[in-house]
Amino acid sequence: MKKIVSICLLLTLLPLQSCSLFNRYQTPFSVEDPSIKGEKLFAKGTMISSSKQRYWLSYRYALEGGGYTVVDDTKFPFFKTTGLNAVVENTEANFKFWKEGQAYSKSLCSDFFRRISLAKAHREHAKKQTNIIGGLVTAGMGFASSSAEAVGATGMAFSGAESSFDAYDSTYLVTPDLGLMEALVKAVQSKKNSEVTPDQLVYVSDAINHLNDFVYPCTFTGMQALLDNSLNKKISDFPTHAPFNP
């Protein structure tokens, strides 16, 4: 009987570690930020690959238009900055870079939510399957007249495996309501887009700074900030008949 319990416990260790061992259960911690890296692409597809290429080409165009010396290179993005001739105001090229950066960032953000939603669905399915299997195993042990200790230990093991999925979600997901969070992120990004005009993008660094602010809502910390602000607003707007007057 001890062997049976040991086997059951070992089998339940697999779900406990599955989120760490199998990619299908893993949630990407944050979206790739083009203003920081942008050279590696987790998302696959012709359109997003084209968007990535346009982003880097527009960046080179903005650098050249801004007075920087840019030469070809063998490594991606196949060019590098080697010097600065003179500081030049070039709003047209910078605005083009800003728009291409937006398109690239929004594609990465959309793919990020798609991947975390799919991973969450896989975890939910595995959690339900663990629960079902645990019920069947403990029921079978009961019919087989196993000891109460063995049945209890097996049930506890399956319960722990089920809880591990909840622990993973509470750690790596800002909120389980991914659809609402994605809509909130898109709304904030649209507001940022409407606020930026070509005359604000005098230098390349201006476009990079605005792009960094544009990407931020789709990062883990950015989403946490959006969630905190929403909760704070709900609390401050909550009506009460007994206001606090210090």
C-alpha positions as CSV (number, residue, x, y, z in Angstrom):
1,M,0.0,0.0,0.0
2,K,2.8,2.4,0.8
3,K,4.1,1.8,-2.8
4,I,0.8,2.7,-4.2
5,V,0.7,5.9,-2.2
6,S,4.2,6.7,-3.2
7,I,3.4,6.2,-6.9
8,C,0.3,8.5,-6.6
9,L,2.4,11.2,-4.9
10,L,5.0,11.0,-7.6
11,L,2.5,11.2,-10.3
12,T,0.9,14.3,-8.8
13,L,4.3,16.0,-8.7
14,L,4.1,16.3,-12.5
15,P,1.2,18.8,-12.4
16,L,3.0,20.7,-9.7
17,Q,5.9,21.3,-11.9
18,S,4.1,21.3,-15.3
19,C,3.9,25.1,-15.4
20,S,7.7,25.3,-15.2
21,L,8.5,22.3,-17.4
22,F,6.1,22.7,-20.3
23,N,5.8,25.8,-22.5
24,R,2.1,25.3,-23.2
25,Y,1.4,26.1,-19.5
26,Q,3.8,29.0,-19.2
27,T,2.7,32.6,-19.2
28,P,5.1,35.2,-20.7
29,F,6.0,37.5,-17.9
30,S,5.8,40.6,-20.0
31,V,5.6,41.8,-23.6
32,E,8.8,42.5,-25.6
33,D,9.6,46.2,-25.5
34,P,10.9,47.5,-28.9
35,S,12.3,50.6,-27.2
36,I,14.6,48.4,-25.1
37,K,15.3,45.4,-27.4
38,G,13.0,44.5,-30.2
39,E,15.4,42.3,-32.1
40,K,14.0,38.9,-30.9
41,L,10.5,38.0,-32.0
42,F,8.4,35.5,-30.0
43,A,5.5,36.2,-32.3
44,K,5.6,34.4,-35.6
45,G,3.9,35.5,-38.8
46,T,4.5,37.4,-42.1
47,M,2.8,40.6,-41.1
48,I,4.5,41.0,-37.7
49,S,7.9,40.1,-39.3
50,S,7.3,42.9,-41.8
51,S,6.3,45.3,-39.1
52,K,9.5,44.5,-37.3
53,Q,11.5,45.2,-40.4
54,R,9.7,48.5,-41.1
55,Y,10.3,49.5,-37.5
56,W,14.0,49.2,-37.8
57,L,14.2,50.7,-41.2
58,S,12.3,53.8,-40.0
59,Y,14.6,54.0,-37.0
60,R,17.6,54.1,-39.4
61,Y,15.9,56.7,-41.5
62,A,15.2,58.8,-38.4
63,L,18.9,58.5,-37.2
64,E,20.2,59.5,-40.6
65,G,17.8,62.4,-40.8
66,G,18.8,63.5,-37.3
67,G,22.4,63.9,-38.3
68,Y,23.8,60.6,-37.1
69,T,26.4,58.6,-39.1
70,V,24.9,55.2,-39.8
71,V,26.8,52.4,-41.6
72,D,25.8,48.8,-42.6
73,D,26.5,46.0,-40.3
74,T,26.5,42.2,-40.6
75,K,24.4,41.7,-37.4
76,F,20.7,42.5,-37.0
77,P,19.4,45.1,-37.5
78,F,22.2,45.3,-40.1
79,F,23.3,48.8,-39.3
80,K,25.0,50.7,-36.5
81,T,25.5,54.2,-35.4
82,T,29.1,55.4,-35.5
83,G,29.0,59.1,-35.0
84,L,27.0,62.4,-34.9
85,N,27.7,65.1,-37.5
86,A,25.3,67.7,-36.2
87,V,22.0,67.8,-34.3
88,V,19.3,68.2,-36.8
89,E,15.6,68.7,-36.2
90,N,13.7,66.1,-38.3
91,T,10.1,65.8,-37.2
92,E,8.9,64.0,-40.4
93,A,11.3,61.0,-40.0
94,N,10.8,60.9,-36.3
95,F,7.0,60.8,-36.7
96,K,7.4,58.0,-39.2
97,F,9.5,56.1,-36.7
98,W,6.9,56.8,-34.0
99,K,4.0,55.4,-36.1
100,E,5.9,52.3,-37.1
101,G,6.9,51.8,-33.5
102,Q,3.3,52.0,-32.5
103,A,2.2,49.4,-35.1
104,Y,5.0,47.0,-34.0
105,S,4.3,47.5,-30.3
106,K,0.5,46.9,-30.7
107,S,1.1,43.7,-32.7
108,L,3.5,42.5,-30.0
109,C,0.9,43.4,-27.3
110,S,-1.9,41.6,-29.1
111,D,0.2,38.5,-29.5
112,F,1.2,38.7,-25.8
113,F,-2.5,38.6,-24.7
114,R,-3.2,35.8,-27.2
115,R,-0.4,33.7,-25.8
116,I,-1.2,34.3,-22.1
117,S,-4.9,33.5,-22.8
118,L,-3.9,30.3,-24.5
119,A,-1.6,29.3,-21.7
120,K,-4.3,30.1,-19.2
121,A,-6.7,27.9,-21.0
122,H,-4.2,25.0,-21.0
123,R,-3.7,25.5,-17.2
124,E,-7.5,25.6,-16.6
125,H,-7.9,22.3,-18.5
126,A,-5.0,20.6,-16.7
127,K,-6.4,21.8,-13.4
128,K,-9.9,20.3,-14.2
129,Q,-8.3,17.1,-15.4
130,T,-6.3,16.8,-12.2
131,N,-9.4,17.3,-10.2
132,I,-11.3,14.6,-12.1
133,I,-8.4,12.1,-11.9
134,G,-8.0,12.8,-8.2
135,G,-11.6,12.0,-7.6
136,L,-11.5,8.8,-9.6
137,V,-8.3,7.6,-7.9
138,T,-9.5,8.3,-4.4
139,A,-12.9,6.7,-5.2
140,G,-11.1,3.6,-6.7
141,M,-9.0,3.3,-3.6
142,G,-12.1,3.5,-1.4
143,F,-13.7,0.7,-3.4
144,A,-10.5,-1.3,-3.0
145,S,-10.8,-1.0,0.7
146,S,-7.6,1.0,1.0
147,S,-6.7,2.5,4.4
148,A,-8.0,5.8,5.4
149,E,-4.5,7.1,5.6
150,A,-3.7,6.1,2.0
151,V,-6.9,7.7,0.7
152,G,-6.3,10.9,2.6
153,A,-2.7,11.2,1.5
154,T,-3.7,10.6,-2.2
155,G,-6.5,13.2,-1.9
156,M,-4.2,15.7,-0.3
157,A,-1.6,15.2,-3.1
158,F,-4.2,15.8,-5.9
159,S,-5.5,18.8,-4.0
160,G,-2.0,20.3,-3.8
161,A,-1.5,19.7,-7.5
162,E,-4.7,21.6,-8.2
163,S,-3.7,24.5,-6.0
164,S,-0.4,24.8,-7.7
165,F,-2.2,26.1,-10.9
166,D,-3.9,28.7,-8.8
167,A,-0.6,29.7,-7.2
168,Y,1.0,30.1,-10.7
169,D,-1.9,32.3,-11.9
170,S,-1.8,34.5,-8.8
171,T,2.0,35.0,-9.4
172,Y,2.2,35.5,-13.1
173,L,-1.2,37.0,-14.1
174,V,-2.1,40.5,-13.1
175,T,-5.8,39.6,-13.3
176,P,-7.7,36.6,-14.6
177,D,-10.0,39.0,-16.6
178,L,-7.6,39.1,-19.5
179,G,-10.2,40.5,-22.0
180,L,-11.0,43.5,-19.8
181,M,-7.3,44.1,-19.1
182,E,-6.5,44.0,-22.9
183,A,-9.3,46.5,-23.6
184,L,-8.0,48.8,-20.8
185,V,-4.5,48.6,-22.3
186,K,-5.7,49.4,-25.8
187,A,-7.7,52.4,-24.5
188,V,-4.7,53.9,-22.7
189,Q,-2.5,53.4,-25.8
190,S,-5.1,55.0,-28.1
191,K,-5.2,58.0,-25.7
192,K,-1.4,58.2,-25.9
193,N,-1.5,58.1,-29.7
194,S,-3.9,61.0,-29.9
195,E,-1.7,63.1,-27.6
196,V,1.5,62.9,-29.7
197,T,1.9,65.3,-32.6
198,P,4.7,65.6,-35.2
199,D,5.9,68.9,-33.6
200,Q,6.7,67.1,-30.4
201,L,9.1,64.7,-32.1
202,V,12.0,67.1,-32.8
203,Y,14.7,64.6,-32.1
204,V,15.0,60.8,-32.4
205,S,15.1,60.6,-28.6
206,D,11.7,62.3,-28.4
207,A,10.2,59.5,-30.4
208,I,11.9,56.8,-28.3
209,N,10.7,58.4,-25.1
210,H,7.1,58.5,-26.4
211,L,7.3,54.9,-27.7
212,N,8.5,53.8,-24.2
213,D,5.5,55.4,-22.6
214,F,3.3,53.8,-25.3
215,V,4.6,50.3,-24.6
216,Y,4.5,50.6,-20.8
217,P,0.7,49.8,-20.3
218,C,1.2,46.4,-21.9
219,T,4.1,45.4,-19.5
220,F,3.5,43.5,-16.3
221,T,4.2,46.6,-14.1
222,G,2.2,48.8,-16.4
223,M,-0.9,46.5,-16.2
224,Q,-0.5,46.4,-12.4
225,A,-0.5,50.2,-12.3
226,L,-3.6,50.3,-14.5
227,L,-5.4,47.9,-12.2
228,D,-4.3,49.8,-9.1
229,N,-5.5,53.1,-10.6
230,S,-8.9,51.5,-11.5
231,L,-9.4,50.2,-8.0
232,N,-8.3,53.5,-6.4
233,K,-10.8,55.3,-8.7
234,K,-13.6,52.9,-7.7
235,I,-12.8,53.4,-4.0
236,S,-12.7,57.2,-4.3
237,D,-15.9,57.3,-6.3
238,F,-17.8,54.9,-4.0
239,P,-20.8,56.7,-2.5
240,T,-21.2,56.8,1.3
241,H,-23.6,58.2,3.7
242,A,-21.0,58.5,6.4
243,P,-18.0,60.3,4.9
244,F,-14.8,60.4,7.0
245,N,-14.1,63.9,8.3
246,P,-10.8,64.0,10.3
